[in-house]
């Protein structure tokens, strides 16, 4: 059957490079439904609640403050070793449309544990809505992806295998989801080391969360404990921050009425 040849776009070329870089990462995964009733109640009482991506970015980063293994990368150069970061760097998968084609681009968030939910959410929303070339990371990605294949492979090797550069460009954990499109258990792959994916909230006030990780860095038992801790953090620290946002919104409304 005769078809129509099509050029590979820059966003698809990025995915080609990403899949090539992920080929030899020994991923394993663990999923669990988390009961998030207190979080849902706090979120329902907020006028403009942070999105789920921002919530999971901050919650995982808060756990990583006390769990150095969640801030650990595997780097090969100048010799194979682990590289522990002083703070987390999140990488959020952002769904965009470029020249009529749907694609996914990564948006880094440096030190999310020290940021407010509102700041994290604003960064994610800007990456979703701003013109492509006004998002610094997207601009860099598009420029790098235009390079010839040998130069792209070299740049990825450098970025992946030196600990400091790896943190800058690939983060210490990623957050991705298809919940906005109906959910499902997403087993994403990336160069690692940790990928957090979440589904839709069920009628029983639970949400399915899946963590994939580089097995060279840690084992299943610590990740099982992380999922337990994640449920606690969502229902305590994150819920408390959402509740705390409400009093800040109410005085503004009162002042506006009095003017």
Backbone as JSON, one array per atom type, in Angstrom:
{
  "sequence": "XXXXXXXXXXXXXXXXXXXXXXXXXXXXXXXXXXXXXXXXXXXXXXXXXXXXXXXXXXXXXXXXXXXXXXXXXXXXXXXXXXXXXXXXXXXXXXXXXXXXXXXXXXXXXXXXXXXXXXXXXXXXXXXXXXXXXXXXXXXXXXXXXXXXXXXXXXXXXXXXXXXXXXXXXXXXXXXXXXXXXXXXXXXXXXXXXXXXXXXXXXXXXXXXXXXXXXXXXXXXXXXXXXXXXXXXXXXXXXXXXXXXXXXXXXXXXXXXXXX",
  "N": [[0.85, -1.19, 0.0], [0.59, 2.17, -0.89], [1.85, 4.88, 0.83], [2.18, 8.1, 2.49], [5.12, 9.8, 2.83], [6.35, 11.32, 5.78], [7.88, 13.99, 7.46], [9.92, 13.74, 10.39], [9.01, 15.43, 13.2], [10.33, 18.06, 15.36], [9.45, 17.79, 18.12], [8.81, 15.01, 18.14], [11.26, 13.96, 17.51], [12.62, 14.57, 19.81], [11.4, 12.74, 21.57], [12.32, 10.37, 20.41], [15.05, 10.59, 21.07], [14.86, 10.59, 23.85], [13.77, 8.04, 24.37], [15.85, 6.46, 23.42], [17.83, 7.13, 25.27], [16.77, 5.94, 27.49], [16.82, 3.24, 27.22], [18.47, 1.28, 28.52], [17.93, 1.46, 31.2], [17.24, -0.12, 34.2], [14.24, -0.45, 35.03], [11.82, -0.85, 37.6], [8.55, -1.19, 39.08], [6.0, 0.05, 41.33], [2.74, 0.13, 42.5], [-0.09, 1.67, 44.15], [-3.26, 2.22, 45.68], [-4.07, 5.3, 47.17], [-5.57, 6.66, 50.03], [-7.11, 9.69, 50.11], [-8.84, 11.41, 51.47], [-8.82, 13.6, 53.47], [-7.2, 15.43, 52.05], [-8.75, 15.91, 49.75], [-10.97, 17.14, 50.89], [-9.8, 19.49, 51.89], [-8.92, 20.61, 49.5], [-11.32, 21.02, 48.15], [-12.36, 23.15, 49.53], [-10.94, 25.32, 48.69], [-10.53, 28.25, 46.77], [-9.1, 28.63, 44.3], [-7.63, 25.99, 43.71], [-4.42, 24.36, 43.73], [-3.14, 22.51, 40.92], [-3.17, 18.92, 40.3], [-0.69, 17.95, 39.47], [1.15, 19.82, 40.54], [0.65, 19.36, 43.23], [1.54, 16.7, 43.6], [4.22, 17.0, 42.88], [5.22, 18.69, 44.94], [4.64, 17.15, 47.23], [6.16, 14.77, 46.88], [8.71, 15.88, 46.81], [8.91, 16.92, 49.41], [9.05, 14.56, 50.9], [11.45, 13.62, 49.9], [13.26, 15.36, 51.08], [13.84, 14.23, 53.52], [14.66, 11.77, 52.78], [17.39, 10.78, 51.44], [17.92, 8.95, 49.38], [16.02, 9.41, 47.47], [16.95, 11.58, 46.23], [19.03, 10.83, 44.74], [21.18, 10.09, 42.05], [22.27, 8.04, 39.3], [25.37, 8.04, 37.85], [27.71, 7.74, 35.17], [30.17, 8.83, 34.39], [33.12, 10.51, 35.65], [33.61, 7.9, 36.39], [31.61, 5.01, 37.19], [29.13, 5.79, 39.58], [27.17, 6.83, 42.46], [25.29, 9.84, 42.82], [24.5, 12.22, 45.01], [22.07, 14.68, 45.47], [21.69, 18.0, 46.89], [19.13, 19.01, 47.05], [15.85, 18.42, 45.69], [15.05, 18.14, 42.17], [12.41, 18.59, 40.2], [10.81, 17.21, 37.31], [8.37, 17.94, 35.15], [5.99, 16.51, 33.04], [4.7, 18.12, 30.33], [1.85, 18.6, 28.46], [1.56, 19.71, 25.21], [0.65, 21.46, 22.17], [2.21, 21.6, 19.17], [2.65, 23.22, 16.22], [0.25, 22.08, 15.33], [0.53, 19.46, 16.16], [0.21, 17.11, 18.75], [2.17, 16.86, 21.68], [4.71, 16.11, 24.18], [6.51, 17.9, 26.57], [9.29, 18.56, 28.75], [9.22, 20.25, 31.89], [11.33, 21.73, 34.15], [11.5, 22.01, 37.76], [13.06, 23.6, 40.22], [14.12, 22.74, 43.43], [11.49, 22.15, 44.69], [10.43, 21.57, 47.23], [10.87, 23.77, 48.8], [9.27, 25.67, 47.74], [6.06, 27.3, 47.41], [2.82, 25.77, 46.94], [1.33, 27.32, 45.19], [3.32, 28.68, 43.74], [4.62, 26.56, 42.43], [2.49, 25.57, 40.94], [1.96, 27.78, 39.31], [4.26, 27.86, 37.74], [3.97, 25.48, 36.28], [1.55, 25.98, 34.92], [2.3, 28.17, 33.39], [4.15, 26.94, 31.69], [2.39, 25.36, 30.28], [0.73, 27.18, 28.93], [2.06, 29.45, 27.9], [3.62, 31.02, 25.02], [5.67, 28.86, 23.06], [8.45, 29.49, 22.73], [8.83, 31.21, 24.79], [9.19, 29.84, 27.07], [11.87, 28.94, 28.89], [13.15, 26.31, 29.15], [11.9, 24.84, 27.12], [12.69, 26.26, 24.91], [15.46, 25.79, 24.91], [15.43, 23.01, 24.52], [14.29, 22.75, 21.95], [16.25, 24.0, 20.41], [18.47, 22.3, 20.88], [17.5, 19.92, 19.84], [17.51, 20.33, 17.19], [20.04, 19.8, 16.37], [22.44, 17.82, 14.48], [22.27, 14.2, 14.4], [24.66, 12.81, 15.5], [25.78, 14.85, 17.13], [23.66, 15.36, 18.84], [23.47, 12.91, 20.21], [25.92, 12.96, 21.54], [25.59, 15.25, 23.17], [23.5, 14.36, 24.82], [24.77, 12.21, 26.08], [26.7, 13.55, 27.62], [25.01, 15.14, 29.22], [23.61, 13.17, 30.63], [25.48, 11.63, 32.03], [27.24, 12.99, 33.71], [26.96, 13.88, 37.0], [26.17, 16.49, 37.99], [25.29, 17.88, 35.67], [23.31, 16.15, 34.85], [21.36, 16.45, 36.84], [20.6, 19.1, 36.32], [19.39, 19.0, 33.8], [17.76, 16.72, 33.63], [16.6, 16.26, 36.06], [15.73, 15.03, 39.4], [13.51, 13.56, 39.87], [10.52, 12.64, 38.09], [7.25, 13.75, 37.14], [4.26, 12.59, 35.86], [1.16, 12.12, 34.07], [-1.98, 10.83, 32.87], [-4.39, 11.58, 33.74], [-6.03, 13.75, 33.16], [-7.17, 13.01, 30.83], [-8.86, 10.93, 31.28], [-7.57, 9.05, 32.78], [-5.82, 6.02, 33.87], [-3.33, 3.45, 34.17], [-0.23, 4.51, 33.92], [2.79, 3.56, 32.64], [5.38, 5.04, 32.34], [8.55, 5.73, 30.75], [11.89, 6.88, 31.26], [15.15, 8.44, 31.45], [15.35, 8.21, 34.17], [15.88, 8.99, 37.71], [13.52, 8.39, 39.14], [10.05, 8.06, 38.65], [6.93, 9.43, 39.0], [3.57, 8.67, 38.79], [0.09, 9.33, 38.49], [-3.43, 8.54, 38.85], [-6.96, 9.02, 38.25], [-9.19, 10.46, 40.69], [-11.02, 8.25, 42.65], [-14.43, 7.11, 43.36], [-14.38, 6.25, 45.93], [-12.72, 7.95, 47.22], [-10.03, 7.56, 46.81], [-6.82, 7.52, 45.17], [-4.97, 6.21, 42.54], [-1.56, 5.61, 42.62], [1.54, 5.37, 41.06], [4.91, 4.42, 41.22], [7.86, 4.4, 39.43], [11.18, 3.23, 39.24], [14.77, 3.39, 39.08], [16.34, 0.45, 39.45], [18.93, 0.08, 40.21], [19.48, 1.98, 42.04], [17.81, 1.8, 44.33], [15.63, -0.42, 46.27], [12.52, -2.36, 46.43], [11.3, -2.27, 49.0], [12.0, 0.25, 50.32], [10.62, 1.98, 48.55], [8.0, 1.18, 48.89], [7.63, 2.12, 51.48], [7.85, 4.82, 50.91], [5.51, 5.3, 49.44], [3.62, 4.93, 51.46], [4.35, 7.04, 53.13], [3.85, 9.11, 51.35], [1.07, 9.16, 51.15], [0.51, 10.07, 53.75], [1.75, 12.63, 53.75], [0.32, 13.97, 51.74], [-2.16, 14.17, 52.98], [-1.66, 15.66, 55.22], [0.66, 17.78, 55.42], [0.33, 18.88, 52.76], [-2.48, 19.17, 52.57], [-2.83, 20.93, 54.72], [-1.5, 23.2, 53.78], [-3.16, 23.89, 51.66], [-5.5, 24.49, 53.06], [-4.57, 26.66, 54.49], [-4.38, 28.54, 52.52], [-6.88, 29.59, 52.2], [-7.69, 31.61, 54.18], [-6.07, 33.68, 53.29], [-7.24, 34.42, 50.93], [-9.76, 35.38, 51.63], [-9.6, 37.92, 53.13], [-8.81, 39.64, 51.03], [-11.08, 39.74, 49.42], [-12.84, 41.06, 51.17], [-11.64, 43.57, 51.52], [-11.89, 44.5, 48.93], [-14.63, 44.89, 48.72], [-14.98, 46.99, 50.43], [-13.86, 49.15, 49.16]],
  "CA": [[0.0, 0.0, 0.0], [1.4, 3.38, -0.99], [1.54, 5.89, 1.83], [2.76, 9.43, 2.33], [6.25, 10.04, 3.75], [6.22, 12.5, 6.62], [9.1, 14.37, 8.18], [9.85, 13.61, 11.84], [9.02, 16.77, 13.8], [11.26, 18.24, 16.48], [8.98, 17.14, 19.35], [8.93, 13.56, 18.04], [12.69, 13.66, 17.56], [12.95, 14.59, 21.24], [10.96, 11.47, 22.14], [13.28, 9.38, 19.93], [16.27, 10.71, 21.88], [14.52, 10.2, 25.21], [13.64, 6.58, 24.42], [17.2, 5.9, 23.26], [18.55, 7.32, 26.53], [16.11, 5.16, 28.55], [16.8, 1.82, 26.85], [19.17, 0.36, 29.43], [17.63, 1.73, 32.61], [16.5, -1.27, 34.74], [13.1, 0.05, 35.78], [10.78, -1.66, 38.23], [7.49, -0.28, 39.48], [5.12, -0.33, 42.43], [1.56, 1.0, 42.52], [-0.94, 1.48, 45.32], [-4.28, 3.27, 45.87], [-3.89, 6.1, 48.38], [-6.78, 7.31, 50.52], [-6.76, 11.1, 50.23], [-10.04, 12.13, 51.87], [-8.52, 14.93, 54.03], [-6.71, 16.31, 50.98], [-9.88, 16.29, 48.9], [-11.79, 18.1, 51.64], [-9.08, 20.76, 51.91], [-8.88, 21.14, 48.12], [-12.67, 21.45, 47.8], [-12.63, 24.41, 50.18], [-10.03, 26.34, 48.17], [-11.12, 28.93, 45.61], [-8.32, 28.25, 43.12], [-6.67, 25.01, 44.22], [-3.31, 23.95, 42.86], [-3.39, 21.31, 40.14], [-2.64, 17.68, 40.86], [0.75, 17.83, 39.19], [1.85, 20.62, 41.55], [0.49, 18.69, 44.52], [2.44, 15.54, 43.69], [5.6, 17.5, 42.85], [5.64, 19.16, 46.26], [4.57, 16.07, 48.21], [7.31, 13.88, 46.71], [9.9, 16.64, 47.19], [8.95, 16.98, 50.88], [9.55, 13.27, 51.37], [12.85, 13.51, 49.5], [14.09, 16.12, 52.02], [14.24, 13.32, 54.6], [15.07, 10.49, 52.17], [18.42, 11.09, 50.45], [17.9, 8.05, 48.24], [15.14, 9.99, 46.46], [17.7, 12.66, 45.59], [20.25, 10.17, 44.28], [21.27, 9.76, 40.63], [23.36, 7.15, 38.87], [26.17, 8.67, 36.81], [28.76, 6.85, 34.69], [31.44, 9.5, 34.14], [34.27, 9.84, 35.02], [33.52, 6.47, 36.69], [30.25, 4.74, 37.7], [28.96, 6.13, 40.99], [25.93, 7.52, 42.8], [25.48, 11.28, 42.99], [23.4, 12.7, 45.86], [21.8, 16.1, 45.33], [21.29, 18.65, 48.14], [17.68, 19.2, 47.02], [15.21, 17.78, 44.54], [14.7, 18.85, 40.95], [11.3, 17.88, 39.57], [10.63, 17.37, 35.87], [6.95, 17.7, 34.92], [5.63, 16.3, 31.64], [3.7, 19.12, 29.93], [1.22, 18.32, 27.17], [1.45, 20.89, 24.36], [0.41, 21.25, 20.74], [3.21, 22.36, 18.42], [2.36, 23.14, 14.78], [-0.86, 21.17, 15.12], [0.85, 18.1, 16.62], [0.27, 16.95, 20.19], [3.48, 16.39, 22.12], [5.0, 16.27, 25.6], [7.79, 18.55, 26.81], [9.59, 18.57, 30.19], [9.43, 21.52, 32.58], [11.99, 21.51, 35.44], [11.17, 22.85, 38.91], [14.19, 23.48, 41.12], [13.84, 22.86, 44.85], [10.06, 22.34, 44.93], [10.08, 21.46, 48.65], [10.97, 25.1, 49.39], [8.33, 26.54, 47.05], [4.65, 27.12, 47.74], [2.02, 25.11, 45.91], [0.94, 28.33, 44.21], [4.47, 28.94, 42.87], [4.81, 25.39, 41.58], [1.37, 25.52, 40.0], [2.13, 28.87, 38.34], [5.3, 27.44, 36.8], [3.39, 24.46, 35.4], [0.56, 26.63, 34.05], [3.03, 28.99, 32.41], [4.7, 26.01, 30.7], [1.28, 24.87, 29.46], [-0.02, 28.2, 28.2], [2.89, 30.49, 27.29], [4.22, 30.66, 23.73], [6.71, 27.86, 23.25], [9.78, 30.06, 22.84], [8.92, 32.02, 26.02], [9.51, 28.92, 28.16], [13.31, 28.73, 28.68], [13.52, 24.92, 28.93], [11.41, 24.42, 25.81], [13.53, 26.91, 23.91], [16.72, 25.04, 24.87], [15.18, 21.69, 23.95], [14.1, 22.88, 20.51], [17.55, 24.29, 19.81], [19.31, 21.1, 20.94], [16.94, 18.86, 19.02], [17.83, 20.64, 15.79], [21.41, 19.37, 16.07], [22.56, 16.53, 13.79], [22.19, 13.07, 15.31], [25.87, 12.56, 16.3], [25.94, 15.88, 18.15], [22.61, 15.15, 19.84], [23.85, 11.78, 21.04], [27.01, 13.41, 22.4], [25.05, 16.15, 24.2], [22.75, 13.54, 25.77], [25.74, 11.46, 26.89], [27.27, 14.47, 28.6], [23.96, 15.53, 30.15], [23.17, 12.04, 31.44], [26.52, 10.87, 32.72], [27.87, 13.8, 34.75], [25.91, 14.07, 37.99], [25.66, 17.86, 38.08], [24.55, 18.18, 34.46], [22.1, 15.32, 34.83], [20.36, 17.1, 37.69], [20.13, 20.32, 35.69], [18.59, 18.77, 32.59], [16.85, 15.58, 33.72], [15.97, 16.26, 37.36], [15.9, 13.87, 40.28], [12.29, 12.76, 39.71], [9.58, 13.14, 37.1], [5.82, 13.57, 37.42], [3.48, 12.52, 34.63], [-0.17, 11.54, 34.29], [-2.99, 11.0, 31.82], [-5.65, 11.73, 34.47], [-6.87, 14.74, 32.49], [-7.78, 12.38, 29.66], [-9.6, 9.76, 31.7], [-6.79, 8.21, 33.68], [-5.18, 4.8, 33.41], [-2.04, 3.19, 34.81], [0.79, 4.9, 32.95], [4.14, 3.07, 32.93], [6.28, 5.86, 31.53], [9.98, 5.49, 30.9], [12.76, 8.03, 31.1], [16.46, 8.04, 31.99], [15.25, 8.0, 35.61], [15.8, 7.72, 38.42], [12.21, 8.13, 39.74], [8.91, 8.59, 37.9], [5.69, 9.36, 39.76], [2.39, 8.79, 37.94], [-1.14, 9.23, 39.28], [-4.64, 8.38, 38.07], [-8.07, 9.89, 38.62], [-9.73, 10.2, 42.02], [-12.15, 7.35, 42.6], [-15.58, 7.41, 44.2], [-14.05, 5.9, 47.32], [-11.77, 8.97, 47.67], [-8.65, 7.09, 46.66], [-6.18, 7.81, 43.9], [-3.92, 5.24, 42.25], [-0.25, 6.22, 42.4], [2.56, 4.42, 40.63], [6.29, 4.91, 41.2], [8.85, 3.6, 38.71], [12.49, 3.7, 39.67], [15.98, 2.71, 38.64], [16.6, -0.57, 40.47], [20.32, 0.19, 40.65], [19.56, 2.97, 43.12], [17.16, 1.32, 45.54], [14.81, -1.62, 46.14], [11.08, -2.16, 46.55], [10.86, -1.96, 50.36], [12.0, 1.7, 50.56], [9.58, 2.63, 47.76], [6.73, 0.9, 49.57], [7.54, 3.08, 52.58], [7.63, 6.14, 50.32], [4.09, 5.4, 49.12], [2.93, 5.14, 52.74], [4.66, 8.42, 53.55], [3.2, 10.01, 50.4], [-0.32, 9.31, 51.59], [0.52, 10.91, 54.95], [2.1, 14.01, 53.39], [-0.81, 14.55, 51.0], [-3.28, 14.42, 53.89], [-1.25, 16.53, 56.33], [1.33, 19.01, 54.98], [-0.27, 19.47, 51.56], [-3.83, 19.59, 52.94], [-2.71, 22.11, 55.58], [-1.16, 24.36, 52.95], [-4.37, 24.27, 50.92], [-6.4, 25.17, 54.01], [-3.97, 27.95, 54.82], [-4.56, 29.49, 51.41], [-8.21, 30.17, 52.23], [-7.76, 32.9, 54.87], [-5.39, 34.71, 52.5], [-8.12, 34.86, 49.86], [-10.94, 36.04, 52.17], [-9.41, 39.35, 53.39], [-8.76, 40.39, 49.77], [-12.46, 39.98, 49.0], [-13.43, 42.05, 52.09], [-11.07, 44.88, 51.17], [-12.43, 44.93, 47.64], [-15.99, 45.37, 48.95], [-14.93, 48.26, 51.17], [-13.29, 50.26, 48.39]],
  "C": [[0.89, 1.25, 0.0], [0.92, 4.41, 0.03], [2.19, 7.21, 1.51], [3.9, 9.62, 3.3], [6.04, 11.34, 4.52], [7.53, 12.74, 7.36], [8.89, 14.19, 9.69], [10.0, 15.0, 12.46], [10.02, 16.84, 14.94], [10.73, 17.62, 17.77], [9.07, 15.62, 19.29], [10.4, 13.14, 18.07], [13.18, 13.66, 19.0], [12.58, 13.26, 21.89], [11.88, 10.33, 21.68], [14.53, 9.39, 20.81], [16.02, 10.25, 23.31], [14.42, 8.68, 25.34], [15.0, 5.9, 24.27], [17.98, 5.99, 24.56], [18.01, 6.43, 27.64], [16.24, 3.66, 28.35], [17.37, 0.9, 27.9], [18.94, 0.65, 30.9], [16.78, 0.57, 33.15], [15.36, -0.83, 35.65], [12.29, -1.08, 36.4], [9.73, -0.68, 38.75], [6.66, -0.85, 40.61], [3.95, 0.65, 42.43], [0.7, 0.67, 43.73], [-2.02, 2.56, 45.31], [-4.04, 3.99, 47.2], [-5.21, 6.75, 48.76], [-6.45, 8.77, 50.81], [-7.98, 11.94, 50.63], [-9.73, 13.49, 52.49], [-8.01, 15.91, 52.98], [-7.86, 16.79, 50.11], [-10.76, 17.31, 49.6], [-11.12, 19.48, 51.68], [-9.08, 21.41, 50.53], [-10.25, 21.68, 47.71], [-12.99, 22.81, 48.4], [-11.76, 25.55, 49.71], [-10.6, 26.94, 46.89], [-10.41, 28.52, 44.33], [-7.25, 27.25, 43.54], [-5.57, 24.71, 43.21], [-3.69, 22.68, 42.12], [-2.74, 20.09, 40.76], [-1.16, 17.51, 40.6], [1.56, 18.59, 40.22], [1.8, 19.95, 42.91], [1.45, 17.52, 44.65], [3.91, 15.95, 43.62], [6.04, 17.89, 44.26], [5.65, 18.02, 47.28], [5.79, 15.15, 48.1], [8.6, 14.59, 47.14], [10.03, 16.77, 48.71], [9.47, 15.68, 51.47], [11.04, 13.14, 51.08], [13.78, 14.32, 50.4], [14.64, 15.2, 53.11], [14.74, 11.97, 54.09], [16.11, 10.76, 51.09], [18.4, 10.19, 49.22], [17.03, 8.6, 47.12], [15.77, 11.2, 45.77], [19.01, 12.13, 45.01], [20.14, 9.78, 42.81], [22.36, 8.73, 40.41], [24.07, 7.81, 37.71], [27.35, 7.78, 36.45], [30.13, 7.52, 34.59], [31.83, 10.37, 35.32], [34.4, 8.36, 35.39], [32.12, 6.23, 37.27], [30.15, 5.02, 39.2], [27.56, 6.71, 41.19], [26.25, 8.98, 43.1], [24.28, 11.82, 43.75], [23.27, 14.21, 45.75], [21.4, 16.71, 46.67], [19.79, 18.92, 48.21], [17.13, 18.61, 45.72], [15.11, 18.74, 43.35], [13.61, 18.03, 40.26], [11.29, 18.17, 38.07], [9.18, 16.97, 35.58], [6.69, 17.56, 33.43], [4.47, 17.23, 31.29], [3.16, 18.76, 28.55], [1.03, 19.64, 26.42], [1.04, 20.47, 22.95], [1.36, 22.17, 20.0], [2.95, 22.14, 16.93], [1.29, 22.09, 14.49], [-0.63, 19.75, 15.59], [0.92, 18.07, 18.14], [1.62, 16.35, 20.59], [3.61, 16.6, 23.62], [6.39, 16.86, 25.74], [8.03, 18.64, 28.31], [9.83, 19.97, 30.74], [10.09, 21.26, 33.93], [11.48, 22.47, 36.51], [12.24, 22.6, 39.96], [13.76, 23.68, 42.57], [12.38, 23.02, 45.19], [9.65, 22.23, 46.39], [10.08, 22.83, 49.33], [10.0, 26.09, 48.76], [6.91, 26.31, 47.56], [3.96, 26.37, 46.62], [1.64, 26.1, 44.81], [2.09, 28.62, 43.24], [4.71, 27.78, 41.91], [3.73, 25.33, 40.51], [1.5, 26.6, 38.93], [3.18, 28.51, 37.3], [4.76, 26.43, 35.79], [2.41, 25.09, 34.43], [1.23, 27.5, 33.0], [3.6, 28.09, 31.31], [3.62, 25.47, 29.77], [0.76, 25.92, 28.49], [0.84, 29.22, 27.46], [3.34, 30.07, 25.89], [5.47, 29.82, 23.94], [8.08, 28.49, 23.52], [9.92, 31.0, 24.05], [9.17, 31.15, 27.25], [10.97, 28.51, 27.99], [13.7, 27.29, 28.39], [13.08, 24.45, 27.55], [12.27, 25.02, 24.7], [14.86, 26.17, 23.77], [16.54, 23.69, 24.2], [15.04, 21.78, 22.43], [15.41, 23.18, 19.79], [18.43, 23.04, 19.77], [18.81, 20.02, 20.0], [17.15, 19.13, 17.53], [19.23, 20.16, 15.39], [21.4, 18.07, 15.26], [22.64, 15.4, 14.81], [23.47, 12.83, 16.11], [26.07, 13.59, 17.41], [24.87, 15.76, 19.23], [22.98, 14.0, 20.77], [24.96, 12.17, 22.01], [26.48, 14.31, 23.51], [24.25, 15.38, 25.23], [23.69, 12.73, 26.65], [26.35, 12.33, 27.98], [26.23, 14.82, 29.66], [23.56, 14.42, 31.1], [24.23, 11.49, 32.38], [27.41, 11.68, 33.65], [26.78, 14.21, 35.72], [25.31, 15.47, 38.0], [24.82, 18.22, 36.87], [23.26, 17.38, 34.39], [21.0, 15.95, 35.68], [19.76, 18.32, 37.01], [19.14, 20.05, 34.57], [17.56, 17.66, 32.72], [16.2, 15.44, 35.09], [16.28, 15.03, 38.19], [14.64, 13.01, 40.31], [11.38, 13.43, 38.7], [8.15, 12.89, 37.58], [5.07, 13.61, 36.1], [2.16, 11.86, 34.91], [-1.01, 11.72, 33.02], [-4.37, 11.17, 32.47], [-6.59, 12.72, 33.79], [-7.61, 14.16, 31.29], [-8.5, 11.07, 30.02], [-8.83, 8.77, 32.55], [-6.28, 6.94, 33.03], [-3.83, 4.67, 34.08], [-0.93, 3.42, 33.78], [2.16, 4.43, 33.42], [5.12, 3.81, 32.01], [7.72, 5.41, 31.72], [10.75, 6.78, 30.63], [14.15, 7.58, 31.55], [16.47, 7.87, 33.5], [15.72, 9.22, 36.4], [14.42, 7.38, 38.98], [11.13, 8.79, 38.88], [7.65, 8.37, 38.74], [4.53, 9.59, 38.79], [1.15, 8.59, 38.79], [-2.35, 9.14, 38.34], [-5.71, 9.4, 38.47], [-8.55, 9.52, 40.02], [-10.97, 9.33, 41.89], [-13.28, 7.77, 43.52], [-15.36, 7.09, 45.66], [-12.99, 6.81, 47.91], [-10.33, 8.44, 47.72], [-8.13, 7.5, 45.29], [-5.04, 6.8, 43.71], [-2.62, 5.97, 41.93], [0.75, 5.13, 42.07], [3.93, 5.09, 40.65], [7.14, 3.91, 40.43], [10.22, 4.13, 39.1], [13.59, 2.82, 39.1], [16.4, 1.74, 39.75], [18.05, -0.56, 40.96], [20.43, 1.08, 41.88], [18.94, 2.47, 44.41], [16.26, 0.13, 45.23], [13.35, -1.31, 46.44], [10.65, -1.74, 47.95], [10.91, -0.45, 50.65], [10.91, 2.42, 49.77], [8.21, 2.37, 48.35], [6.54, 1.86, 50.75], [7.29, 4.5, 52.07], [6.15, 6.33, 49.97], [3.25, 5.61, 50.39], [3.12, 6.58, 53.21], [3.96, 9.43, 52.63], [1.74, 10.23, 50.77], [-0.41, 10.22, 52.8], [0.77, 12.38, 54.61], [0.96, 14.69, 52.64], [-1.93, 14.98, 51.95], [-2.93, 15.33, 55.06], [-0.61, 17.82, 55.79], [0.65, 19.68, 53.79], [-1.69, 19.96, 51.85], [-3.79, 20.86, 53.79], [-2.36, 23.35, 54.76], [-2.36, 24.83, 52.15], [-5.36, 24.99, 51.85], [-5.87, 26.56, 54.35], [-4.12, 28.97, 53.73], [-5.9, 30.18, 51.48], [-8.28, 31.49, 52.99], [-7.1, 34.02, 54.09], [-6.3, 35.26, 51.42], [-9.28, 35.69, 50.41], [-10.72, 37.52, 52.47], [-9.37, 40.19, 52.12], [-10.17, 40.72, 49.3], [-13.12, 41.05, 49.86], [-12.93, 43.44, 51.77], [-11.67, 45.41, 49.88], [-13.84, 45.49, 47.81], [-15.97, 46.76, 49.59], [-14.41, 49.42, 50.34], [-14.33, 50.94, 47.54]]
}
